Amino acid sequence: GKVDASGEVIVDLYAGVGYYTIPFVVHAGARRVHACEWNPNSLLALRHNAKANKVPDKVLVYPGDNRPTVLGDFTSGGITGGVAGLPSASGPVSTGFLGIANRVCLGLLPSSVAGLELGAWALSPAG
């Protein structure tokens, strides 16, 4: 079915090459997707796919482990874009993604059960 994510902020905890990230922005109307991925080859493909679909400004890529990215105890040296409320790529991040998302994508196969609690932390109260 068709997903309507118009104006939403989405956190994709297992972005891979963007198989959910890109359609959220291109077809479902998401305002921004925060895409977490730690596989270097997938990161290259994710960034390429965002550019190829003309949405690199709406897909913010966060390399590395999604747990410290969401919870906020990391230094953002690898972040590829700025986020309101978070410091630039040169400084430490103190708030992570806590409470910012309207929707969280947990597209890890065969199971993303390990990410459920983390995803819940990323959801906004209105989520």
For each residue, the residues with C-beta under 8 A, 3 or more apart:
1:
2: 27 28
3: 23 24 27 28
4: 28 29
5: 8 10 24 28 29 30 102 103
6: 28 29 30
7: 29 30 31
8: 5 24 29 30 31 102 103
9: 30 31 32 33 34 100 101 102 103 124
10: 5 21 24 30 32 33 34 101 102 103 104 105
11: 33 34 36 70 97 100 101 103 104 105 119 122
12: 15 20 21 24 33 34 35 36 104 105 107
13: 36 66 70 104 105 106 108 112 115 118 119 122
14: 36 37 66 105 106 107 108 112 115
15: 12 18 20 21 33 35 36 37 42 46 61 105
16: 19 37 39 42 46 107
17: 42 45 46 49
18: 15 21 22 35 45 46 49 50 59
19: 16 22 23 107
20: 12 15 23 24 105 107
21: 10 12 15 18 24 25 33 35 46 49 50 59 105
22: 18 19 25 26 49 50 53 55 59
23: 3 19 20 26 27 28
24: 3 5 8 10 12 20 21 27 28 30 33 105
25: 21 22 28 29 30 32 33 53 55 58 59
26: 22 23 53 55
27: 2 3 23 24
28: 2 3 4 5 6 23 24 25
29: 4 5 6 7 8 25
30: 5 6 7 8 9 10 24 25 33 58 103
31: 7 8 9 58
32: 9 10 25 58 59 60
33: 9 10 11 12 15 21 24 25 30 58 59 60
34: 9 10 11 12 60 62 83 97 100 101
35: 12 15 18 21 46 59 60 61 62
36: 11 12 13 14 15 62 64 66 69 70
37: 14 15 16 42 43 46 61 62 63
38: 43 63 64 65 66
39: 16 42 43
40: 43 44 63
41: 44 45
42: 15 16 17 37 39 45 46
43: 37 38 39 40 46 47 61 63
44: 40 41 47 48
45: 17 18 41 42 48 49
46: 15 16 17 18 21 35 37 42 43 49 50 59 61
47: 43 44 50 51 56 61 80
48: 44 45 51 52
49: 17 18 21 22 45 46 52 53
50: 18 21 22 46 47 53 55 56 58 59 61
51: 47 48 54 56
52: 48 49
53: 22 25 26 49 50
54: 51
55: 22 25 26 50 58 59
56: 47 50 51 59 80 81
57: 81
58: 25 30 31 32 33 50 55
59: 18 21 22 25 32 33 35 46 50 55 56
60: 32 33 34 35 79 80 81 83
61: 15 35 37 43 46 47 50 79 80 81
62: 34 35 36 37 66 69 78 79 80
63: 37 38 40 43 78
64: 36 38 68 69 74 78
65: 38 68 69
66: 13 14 36 38 62 69 70 115 118
67: 70 71 118
68: 64 65 71 72 73 74 96
69: 36 62 64 65 66 74 96 97
70: 11 13 36 66 67 96 97 98 118 121 122
71: 67 68 96 98 118 121
72: 68 93 94 95 96 97 98
73: 68 96
74: 64 68 69 92 93 96
75: 91 92 93
76: 79 86 87 88 89 90 91 92 93
77: 89 90
78: 62 63 64 89
79: 60 61 62 76 82 83 89
80: 47 56 60 61 62 89
81: 56 57 60 61
82: 79 86 88 89
83: 34 60 79 86
84:
85: 95 100
86: 76 82 83 93 95
87: 76 90 91 92 93 94
88: 76 82 91
89: 76 77 78 79 80 82
90: 76 77 87
91: 75 76 87 88
92: 74 75 76 87
93: 72 74 75 76 86 87 96
94: 72 87
95: 72 85 86 98
96: 68 69 70 71 72 73 74 93
97: 11 34 69 70 72 100 101 121 122
98: 70 71 72 95 121 122
99: 121 122 123 124 125
100: 9 11 34 85 97 122 124
101: 9 10 11 34 97 104 122 123 124 127
102: 5 8 9 10 123 124 126 127
103: 5 8 9 10 11 30 123 127
104: 10 11 12 13 101 119 120 122 123 127
105: 10 11 12 13 14 15 20 21 24
106: 13 14 112 115 116 119
107: 12 14 16 19 20 112
108: 13 14 111 112 115
109: 112
110:
111: 108 114
112: 13 14 106 107 108 109 115 116
113: 116
114: 111
115: 13 14 66 106 108 112 118 119
116: 106 112 113 119 120
117: 120 121
118: 13 66 67 70 71 115 121 122
119: 11 13 104 106 115 116 122 123
120: 104 116 117 123
121: 70 71 97 98 99 117 118
122: 11 13 70 97 98 99 100 101 104 118 119
123: 99 101 102 103 104 119 120 127
124: 9 99 100 101 102 127
125: 99
126: 102
127: 101 102 103 104 123 124
